[in-house]
Amino acid sequence: MVQHGRSSTTSSIAHAIVIKSDELFFLCEANGDVPFDGSNGLGFYYHDCRYLNGYELRLDGMTADRLASTAVEGSSATFVLANRDVKTAGNDLLEKESIGIKWERTLDANTCALHDSIAFSNFGVKPVDLPLTIRLRCKFEPIFAVRGAPPKKRGKLEPTRWENSALHFEYEGADKVRRSLSALFHPAPHQTTDTTAEFNLSIAPHATATIRCSLHISESPNDSQRRAPRMPASQDEHDDDFKRVRQAHNQASGEWLKNATRLDSDDPRLNRVVDQSLRDLHLLSTPMHGHRYFSAGVPWYVTLFGRDAIISALETLAFLPGRAEDTLRLLASFQGTREDHWRDEEPGKIMHELRVGEMAHLDEIPQTPYYGTVDATPLFLILLARHAEWTGRLDLFTELKPHVQVALSWIDHAIAQSGSGYLTYATLSGSGLTNQGWKDSGDSIMNCDGSLATPPIALVEVQGYVYMAKKAMAALYRRTGDSATADRLGKEAEELCARFQRDFWMDDLETYALALQKGNQPAAVVSSNPGHALWTGIATPERALKTAERLMREDMFSGWGIRTLSSRERRFNPLGYHDGTVWPHDNAIAVAGFRRYGCLSHLSRVIDGIVDAAVHFPHGRLPEVFAGFSRQEFSVPVRYPVACHPQAWAAGSVPFMIESALGLRPDAFNHSLHISRPELPESVHELTLKRLRVGDAVAEVRFKRNKRGNVAVEHECAGHLDVILE
């Protein structure tokens, strides 16, 4: 397990161009290359393996200059390049920018392939003859090795070989799985050496020459099952395949957006950020066992994470309600059934992380799946209840009731075992996570003197999740006629709340403690975690207001967002993974807490800061995390070097903030949508939600700020829905 203070030890991927299609993803430099030198996280990945870790294009031995690059489509990228000054074979000078290069790249999950089409256009008045080389490298590395945790065993990397115009890389894994990558070129290279394809480009004035390269991945338990890549018979067939794949991606993305709630406002920045958020969520939608879930983030977490999938689905219920149902069923299928210390598994527990690569097959890591998360189980229950509130349906609750019962039993048993009255964690696995809340890096839970908290640890937000889960389950049990269970859960929630007020509140800090540790001693630092407690409703109104105000002071609010840790704390580090950075989803949950307790001015400041930050990132895409430097210190948000982008709960953050700002509270069981004291971001005066679904009804709701600063609401509904303004 990687337990550094960051998600990876590689060099920065902050400016990487990222494309993804289902379980395939590719990261490269802004010029299309994957450099051979240095330790980076770029390359071509599938099933927790980096197949390719080198891809370099050279004109007469030189890199081309990047003019522009984009991956706004998500599964495809385009790079615009130009040559540098080059001496031709006749010793003439070919001036820079005489050759324009349009490099188009797309992924095809159906054939497990990447397709490149590289067009070289001669803008000059003379014919041009230039040597072109494409050099590749494959090492078939486990993703944990890329991140800094090398495997104990490795298989055999076979010698590379050329067959006609195809270059083949093969690896016989220590797990007995044969992995291969075949590079197919069209037209055929003029010469091949080792892992390099060499072409002699001859381009007439104002003409174009195109080189096509396809990378095909294969993974099979034995060689007989290996799929042979298909080479298009002609240039036209290759072009048709390329267009077909790209059109299919664009059509799927368009359908996704058509089925989502649409936001239109008079602020183009907000529109852009929300649109990109929904596109990123489509990109991160990943198939597994007949369901689709939001994989956590590219590149480190393209797999099923319980907490991440749940929170992303929670954030997007107002925009994409269907994903919650798939997520709940999928996670229920992996729910813990036994005691297994290696995987921190216990009966009823919702999983943390699932891996499917070589190290997982060899049992070198416990993520098969791993259950070291203290919060996924109550969050699972919260998502189930919130889904019911939006849909007005009990069938999913009825279907999953056996899973609900064992989840509640796990919570109760874990609390009883702790002897503290709280849900705590302490890993029993030799390779488990030291910290098992959302701040799961090894140094994220600390004391004011900088020392690390001592397990068992009861996180402030987790007690709130348990409180919220029990209240929500009580409501569902009552609705299904089980008043006895409902009464018991409600009583347990209130008893937890009373203990929480007694033990977690820190008068001198004017907020709740980050956690209680061994002996119920507080980890008495100012952190963002109490913002989650506000969302759950466990705080008293007076203390909630004090906590909200504390979160918005200068040492916590950077101007872009709420930091994970106060800048006054000893362990504060604006580039520490959880020790002073800004996480968009963390802010979105705090905003939901501000809404619950009526802290609307704080709510608006956070939304404005996060949206302002988003527009500084390419395409308006919020990354997983960014640095905690103050806005006064830097006029742009500073990137966190190895942050995932796109990342699911970051993508869901602004949609969730908009739901909170507008005061939306669904009650689909009673065919109603409550709208309480709607607040618009400072830059927005008019905002419309179209295709908003509550139960079987679909609504269009318009919000407009008048001259007095009040927000008026108009609505139209298809189906039975009462919109109630409060």
TADAWO-V887051 format. One record per residue. RES is the residue in three letters. PSI is psi in radians with two decimals (* if undefined). BURIAL is # if it has 9 or more other ideal C-beta (glycine too) atoms within 8 Angstrom, else .. Layout:
# TADAWO-V887051
{{RES:PSI:BURIAL} {RES:PSI:BURIAL}}
This chain:
# TADAWO-V887051
{{MET:2.45:#} {VAL:2.01:#} {GLN:0.61:.} {HIS:3.13:#} {GLY:0.23:#} {ARG:2.98:#} {SER:-0.29:#} {SER:2.68:#} {THR:0.13:.} {THR:2.97:#} {SER:3.02:.} {SER:2.44:.} {ILE:0.27:#} {ALA:-0.58:#} {HIS:0.26:.} {ALA:2.56:#} {ILE:2.19:#} {VAL:2.28:#} {ILE:2.64:#} {LYS:2.51:#} {SER:1.90:#} {ASP:-2.01:.} {GLU:-0.03:#} {LEU:2.41:#} {PHE:2.70:#} {PHE:2.31:#} {LEU:2.43:#} {CYS:3.02:#} {GLU:2.96:#} {ALA:-0.20:#} {ASN:0.15:#} {GLY:-0.24:#} {ASP:2.72:#} {VAL:1.80:#} {PRO:2.55:#} {PHE:-0.51:.} {ASP:2.70:.} {GLY:2.93:.} {SER:1.82:.} {ASN:2.94:#} {GLY:0.25:#} {LEU:2.76:#} {GLY:-2.95:#} {PHE:2.09:#} {TYR:2.61:#} {TYR:2.30:#} {HIS:0.93:.} {ASP:0.41:#} {CYS:2.29:#} {ARG:1.77:#} {TYR:-0.90:#} {LEU:2.31:#} {ASN:0.40:#} {GLY:2.24:#} {TYR:1.85:#} {GLU:2.27:#} {LEU:2.28:#} {ARG:2.33:#} {LEU:1.99:#} {ASP:0.69:.} {GLY:0.02:.} {MET:2.61:#} {THR:2.64:#} {ALA:2.69:#} {ASP:2.32:#} {ARG:2.28:#} {LEU:-0.68:.} {ALA:2.73:.} {SER:2.58:#} {THR:2.59:#} {ALA:0.66:#} {VAL:-0.45:.} {GLU:-0.31:#} {GLY:-0.95:#} {SER:-0.04:#} {SER:2.72:#} {ALA:2.70:#} {THR:2.34:#} {PHE:2.32:#} {VAL:2.09:#} {LEU:2.97:#} {ALA:2.69:#} {ASN:2.75:#} {ARG:3.07:#} {ASP:2.22:.} {VAL:2.42:#} {LYS:2.16:.} {THR:3.10:#} {ALA:-0.54:.} {GLY:0.24:.} {ASN:0.33:.} {ASP:2.70:.} {LEU:2.10:.} {LEU:1.90:#} {GLU:2.64:.} {LYS:2.61:.} {GLU:0.38:#} {SER:-0.48:#} {ILE:2.08:#} {GLY:2.42:#} {ILE:2.14:#} {LYS:1.94:#} {TRP:1.96:#} {GLU:2.40:#} {ARG:2.36:#} {THR:2.65:#} {LEU:2.54:#} {ASP:1.74:#} {ALA:-0.49:#} {ASN:-0.60:.} {THR:0.09:.} {CYS:0.94:#} {ALA:2.74:#} {LEU:2.35:#} {HIS:2.25:#} {ASP:2.36:#} {SER:2.03:#} {ILE:1.91:#} {ALA:2.23:#} {PHE:2.05:#} {SER:2.25:#} {ASN:1.91:#} {PHE:-0.04:.} {GLY:-3.07:#} {VAL:0.01:.} {LYS:2.66:.} {PRO:2.64:.} {VAL:2.32:#} {ASP:2.10:.} {LEU:2.47:#} {PRO:2.38:#} {LEU:2.37:#} {THR:2.51:#} {ILE:2.04:#} {ARG:2.35:#} {LEU:2.75:#} {ARG:2.36:#} {CYS:2.32:#} {LYS:-0.15:.} {PHE:0.98:#} {GLU:2.38:#} {PRO:2.53:#} {ILE:-0.51:#} {PHE:-0.58:#} {ALA:-0.70:#} {VAL:-0.68:#} {ARG:-0.20:#} {GLY:0.17:#} {ALA:1.57:.} {PRO:2.64:.} {PRO:2.79:#} {LYS:-0.59:.} {LYS:2.54:.} {ARG:2.65:.} {GLY:-2.66:#} {LYS:2.14:.} {LEU:2.01:.} {GLU:2.71:.} {PRO:2.44:.} {THR:2.69:#} {ARG:2.60:.} {TRP:2.34:.} {GLU:1.92:.} {ASN:-2.05:.} {SER:0.31:#} {ALA:2.39:#} {LEU:2.23:#} {HIS:2.26:#} {PHE:2.36:#} {GLU:2.56:#} {TYR:2.16:#} {GLU:1.83:.} {GLY:2.69:#} {ALA:-0.30:#} {ASP:0.17:.} {LYS:0.29:.} {VAL:2.28:#} {ARG:2.11:#} {ARG:2.44:#} {SER:2.71:#} {LEU:2.22:#} {SER:2.24:#} {ALA:2.08:#} {LEU:2.30:#} {PHE:2.52:#} {HIS:2.10:#} {PRO:2.98:.} {ALA:2.50:.} {PRO:2.60:#} {HIS:-0.48:.} {GLN:2.63:.} {THR:2.45:#} {THR:2.15:.} {ASP:-1.91:.} {THR:0.51:.} {THR:2.31:#} {ALA:2.26:#} {GLU:2.33:#} {PHE:2.56:#} {ASN:1.81:#} {LEU:2.18:#} {SER:1.93:.} {ILE:2.11:#} {ALA:2.82:.} {PRO:2.32:.} {HIS:0.45:.} {ALA:2.98:.} {THR:2.39:.} {ALA:2.41:#} {THR:2.30:#} {ILE:2.35:#} {ARG:2.39:#} {CYS:2.27:#} {SER:2.33:#} {LEU:2.05:#} {HIS:2.20:#} {ILE:2.46:#} {SER:2.50:#} {GLU:2.09:#} {SER:2.66:#} {PRO:-0.29:.} {ASN:2.84:.} {ASP:-0.49:.} {SER:-0.41:.} {GLN:0.03:.} {ARG:2.31:#} {ARG:2.29:.} {ALA:2.21:.} {PRO:2.52:#} {ARG:2.22:.} {MET:2.18:#} {PRO:2.45:#} {ALA:-0.39:.} {SER:2.95:.} {GLN:-0.71:#} {ASP:-0.70:.} {GLU:-0.71:#} {HIS:-0.80:#} {ASP:-0.68:#} {ASP:-0.74:.} {ASP:-0.77:#} {PHE:-0.82:#} {LYS:-0.69:.} {ARG:-0.80:.} {VAL:-0.79:#} {ARG:-0.72:#} {GLN:-0.66:.} {ALA:-0.72:.} {HIS:-0.82:#} {ASN:-0.65:#} {GLN:-0.75:.} {ALA:-0.71:#} {SER:-0.72:#} {GLY:-0.71:.} {GLU:-0.69:.} {TRP:-0.83:#} {LEU:-0.61:#} {LYS:-0.53:.} {ASN:-0.14:.} {ALA:2.71:#} {THR:2.38:#} {ARG:2.35:.} {LEU:2.24:#} {ASP:2.28:.} {SER:3.04:#} {ASP:0.18:.} {ASP:1.80:#} {PRO:-0.51:.} {ARG:-0.83:#} {LEU:-0.75:#} {ASN:-0.77:#} {ARG:-0.76:#} {VAL:-0.78:#} {VAL:-0.73:#} {ASP:-0.79:#} {GLN:-0.65:#} {SER:-0.80:#} {LEU:-0.64:#} {ARG:-0.71:#} {ASP:-0.68:#} {LEU:-0.62:#} {HIS:-0.74:#} {LEU:-0.65:#} {LEU:-0.13:#} {SER:2.12:#} {THR:2.40:#} {PRO:2.56:.} {MET:2.14:#} {HIS:0.71:.} {GLY:0.05:.} {HIS:2.95:#} {ARG:2.45:.} {TYR:2.91:#} {PHE:1.90:#} {SER:2.63:#} {ALA:-0.78:#} {GLY:2.68:#} {VAL:2.31:#} {PRO:-0.26:#} {TRP:-0.41:#} {TYR:0.75:#} {VAL:1.27:#} {THR:-3.09:#} {LEU:2.04:#} {PHE:2.19:#} {GLY:-0.97:#} {ARG:-0.83:#} {ASP:-0.78:#} {ALA:-0.68:#} {ILE:-0.88:#} {ILE:-0.69:#} {SER:-0.72:#} {ALA:-0.67:#} {LEU:-0.77:#} {GLU:-0.47:#} {THR:0.28:#} {LEU:-0.59:#} {ALA:-0.29:#} {PHE:-0.67:#} {LEU:1.20:#} {PRO:-0.38:#} {GLY:-0.46:.} {ARG:-0.49:#} {ALA:-0.73:#} {GLU:-0.81:#} {ASP:-0.75:#} {THR:-0.79:#} {LEU:-0.77:#} {ARG:-0.72:#} {LEU:-0.81:#} {LEU:-0.60:#} {ALA:-0.60:#} {SER:-0.36:.} {PHE:0.07:#} {GLN:2.45:#} {GLY:2.50:#} {THR:-0.13:.} {ARG:3.00:.} {GLU:2.09:.} {ASP:1.72:#} {HIS:-0.64:.} {TRP:-0.67:.} {ARG:0.15:#} {ASP:0.57:#} {GLU:2.46:#} {GLU:2.64:#} {PRO:2.25:#} {GLY:-0.22:#} {LYS:2.43:#} {ILE:2.42:#} {MET:2.81:#} {HIS:-0.92:#} {GLU:2.43:#} {LEU:2.25:#} {ARG:2.64:#} {VAL:0.24:.} {GLY:-2.92:#} {GLU:-0.79:#} {MET:-0.59:#} {ALA:-0.77:#} {HIS:-0.57:#} {LEU:0.02:#} {ASP:0.51:.} {GLU:-0.35:.} {ILE:2.67:#} {PRO:0.05:#} {GLN:1.11:#} {THR:0.49:#} {PRO:2.98:#} {TYR:2.50:#} {TYR:0.29:#} {GLY:1.13:#} {THR:2.26:#} {VAL:-0.29:#} {ASP:-0.29:#} {ALA:-0.57:#} {THR:-0.91:#} {PRO:-0.59:#} {LEU:-0.62:#} {PHE:-0.78:#} {LEU:-0.68:#} {ILE:-0.76:#} {LEU:-0.72:#} {LEU:-0.75:#} {ALA:-0.73:#} {ARG:-0.63:#} {HIS:-0.72:#} {ALA:-0.67:#} {GLU:-0.65:#} {TRP:-0.56:#} {THR:-0.40:#} {GLY:0.43:#} {ARG:2.49:#} {LEU:-0.07:#} {ASP:-0.65:.} {LEU:-0.71:#} {PHE:-0.77:#} {THR:-0.77:.} {GLU:-0.72:.} {LEU:0.13:#} {LYS:-0.69:.} {PRO:-0.62:.} {HIS:-0.63:#} {VAL:-0.79:#} {GLN:-0.75:.} {VAL:-0.47:#} {ALA:-0.80:#} {LEU:-0.65:#} {SER:-0.70:#} {TRP:-0.77:#} {ILE:-0.85:#} {ASP:-0.75:#} {HIS:-0.74:#} {ALA:-0.68:#} {ILE:-0.76:#} {ALA:-0.72:.} {GLN:-0.58:.} {SER:-0.51:#} {GLY:0.09:.} {SER:-0.23:#} {GLY:0.09:.} {TYR:2.78:#} {LEU:2.01:#} {THR:3.01:#} {TYR:2.65:#} {ALA:2.06:.} {THR:2.52:#} {LEU:-0.03:.} {SER:2.43:#} {GLY:-0.32:.} {SER:0.46:.} {GLY:3.01:#} {LEU:2.31:#} {THR:-0.75:.} {ASN:2.40:#} {GLN:0.35:#} {GLY:-2.91:#} {TRP:-0.49:.} {LYS:1.49:#} {ASP:0.22:#} {SER:2.76:#} {GLY:-0.37:#} {ASP:0.33:#} {SER:-0.32:#} {ILE:1.94:#} {MET:2.97:#} {ASN:2.97:#} {CYS:-0.38:.} {ASP:0.05:.} {GLY:-0.21:.} {SER:2.72:.} {LEU:2.55:.} {ALA:2.60:#} {THR:2.16:.} {PRO:2.75:#} {PRO:2.55:#} {ILE:2.29:#} {ALA:1.85:#} {LEU:2.56:#} {VAL:-0.78:#} {GLU:-0.55:#} {VAL:-0.64:#} {GLN:-0.63:#} {GLY:-0.74:#} {TYR:-0.74:#} {VAL:-0.78:#} {TYR:-0.87:#} {MET:-0.72:#} {ALA:-0.75:#} {LYS:-0.68:#} {LYS:-0.76:#} {ALA:-0.72:#} {MET:-0.61:#} {ALA:-0.74:#} {ALA:-0.70:#} {LEU:-0.72:#} {TYR:-0.70:#} {ARG:-0.67:#} {ARG:-0.49:.} {THR:0.13:#} {GLY:0.09:.} {ASP:1.38:.} {SER:-0.55:.} {ALA:-0.82:.} {THR:-0.70:#} {ALA:-0.79:#} {ASP:-0.73:#} {ARG:-0.80:.} {LEU:-0.70:#} {GLY:-0.72:#} {LYS:-0.76:.} {GLU:-0.66:#} {ALA:-0.76:#} {GLU:-0.64:.} {GLU:-0.70:.} {LEU:-0.74:#} {CYS:-0.75:#} {ALA:-0.77:.} {ARG:-0.72:#} {PHE:-0.81:#} {GLN:-0.65:#} {ARG:-0.70:.} {ASP:-0.46:#} {PHE:-0.40:#} {TRP:2.34:#} {MET:1.77:#} {ASP:-0.73:.} {ASP:-0.47:.} {LEU:-0.25:#} {GLU:0.60:#} {THR:3.11:#} {TYR:2.62:#} {ALA:2.63:#} {LEU:-0.70:#} {ALA:2.89:#} {LEU:2.48:#} {GLN:-2.85:#} {LYS:2.31:.} {GLY:0.27:.} {ASN:0.52:.} {GLN:2.36:.} {PRO:2.47:#} {ALA:1.58:#} {ALA:1.24:#} {VAL:2.76:#} {VAL:2.06:#} {SER:3.07:#} {SER:-0.28:#} {ASN:-0.66:#} {PRO:-0.34:#} {GLY:-0.60:#} {HIS:-0.67:#} {ALA:-0.64:#} {LEU:-0.74:#} {TRP:-0.64:#} {THR:-0.30:#} {GLY:0.14:#} {ILE:-0.33:#} {ALA:2.60:#} {THR:2.68:.} {PRO:-0.78:.} {GLU:-0.80:.} {ARG:-0.53:#} {ALA:-0.75:#} {LEU:-0.72:#} {LYS:-0.72:#} {THR:-0.77:#} {ALA:-0.77:#} {GLU:-0.66:#} {ARG:-0.67:#} {LEU:-0.39:#} {MET:0.09:#} {ARG:2.87:.} {GLU:-0.55:.} {ASP:-0.29:.} {MET:-0.74:#} {PHE:2.01:#} {SER:-0.20:#} {GLY:-0.48:.} {TRP:-0.48:#} {GLY:3.07:#} {ILE:2.25:#} {ARG:2.76:#} {THR:-0.43:#} {LEU:2.48:#} {SER:2.45:#} {SER:-0.17:#} {ARG:-0.19:.} {GLU:2.64:#} {ARG:-0.64:.} {ARG:0.13:#} {PHE:2.32:#} {ASN:1.98:.} {PRO:-0.23:#} {LEU:0.18:#} {GLY:2.39:#} {TYR:-0.80:#} {HIS:0.26:#} {ASP:0.59:#} {GLY:-0.01:#} {THR:3.08:#} {VAL:2.15:#} {TRP:2.12:#} {PRO:-0.74:#} {HIS:-0.60:#} {ASP:-0.72:#} {ASN:-0.66:#} {ALA:-0.69:#} {ILE:-0.67:#} {ALA:-0.70:#} {VAL:-0.72:#} {ALA:-0.61:#} {GLY:-0.71:#} {PHE:-0.70:#} {ARG:-0.77:#} {ARG:-0.67:#} {TYR:0.21:#} {GLY:0.38:.} {CYS:1.19:#} {LEU:-0.56:#} {SER:-0.68:.} {HIS:-0.73:#} {LEU:-0.84:#} {SER:-0.69:#} {ARG:-0.72:#} {VAL:-0.79:#} {ILE:-0.80:#} {ASP:-0.74:#} {GLY:-0.79:#} {ILE:-0.73:#} {VAL:-0.71:#} {ASP:-0.72:#} {ALA:-0.76:#} {ALA:-0.70:#} {VAL:-0.24:#} {HIS:-0.25:.} {PHE:2.61:#} {PRO:2.34:.} {HIS:0.13:.} {GLY:0.46:#} {ARG:2.07:#} {LEU:2.26:#} {PRO:3.02:#} {GLU:-0.76:#} {VAL:2.62:#} {PHE:2.96:#} {ALA:2.71:#} {GLY:0.36:#} {PHE:2.57:.} {SER:2.71:#} {ARG:-0.48:#} {GLN:-0.56:.} {GLU:-0.67:.} {PHE:2.32:.} {SER:-0.07:.} {VAL:2.66:.} {PRO:2.41:#} {VAL:2.27:#} {ARG:2.54:#} {TYR:2.20:#} {PRO:-0.67:#} {VAL:0.50:#} {ALA:2.49:#} {CYS:2.47:#} {HIS:2.07:#} {PRO:2.83:#} {GLN:2.39:#} {ALA:-0.94:#} {TRP:-0.30:#} {ALA:-0.73:#} {ALA:-0.58:#} {GLY:-0.11:#} {SER:-0.89:#} {VAL:-0.74:#} {PRO:-0.71:#} {PHE:-0.68:#} {MET:-0.68:#} {ILE:-0.74:#} {GLU:-0.78:#} {SER:-0.79:#} {ALA:-0.70:#} {LEU:-0.12:#} {GLY:0.63:#} {LEU:2.26:#} {ARG:1.79:.} {PRO:2.59:#} {ASP:1.24:#} {ALA:-0.44:#} {PHE:-0.54:#} {ASN:0.32:.} {HIS:0.79:#} {SER:2.69:#} {LEU:2.03:#} {HIS:2.36:#} {ILE:1.98:#} {SER:2.07:.} {ARG:1.10:.} {PRO:2.46:#} {GLU:2.29:#} {LEU:2.51:#} {PRO:2.68:#} {GLU:-0.61:.} {SER:-0.04:.} {VAL:2.33:#} {HIS:-0.46:.} {GLU:2.41:#} {LEU:2.40:#} {THR:2.34:#} {LEU:2.16:#} {LYS:2.58:#} {ARG:0.59:#} {LEU:2.12:#} {ARG:2.23:#} {VAL:1.95:#} {GLY:-2.31:#} {ASP:-0.02:.} {ALA:2.71:#} {VAL:2.29:#} {ALA:2.65:#} {GLU:2.12:#} {VAL:2.23:#} {ARG:2.34:#} {PHE:2.33:#} {LYS:2.24:#} {ARG:2.27:#} {ASN:-3.10:.} {LYS:-0.44:.} {ARG:-0.03:.} {GLY:-0.04:.} {ASN:2.66:.} {VAL:2.05:#} {ALA:2.64:.} {VAL:2.29:#} {GLU:2.69:.} {HIS:2.70:#} {GLU:2.45:.} {CYS:2.46:#} {ALA:1.99:.} {GLY:3.07:.} {HIS:1.87:.} {LEU:2.19:#} {ASP:2.13:.} {VAL:2.04:#} {ILE:2.05:.} {LEU:2.29:.} {GLU:*:.}}
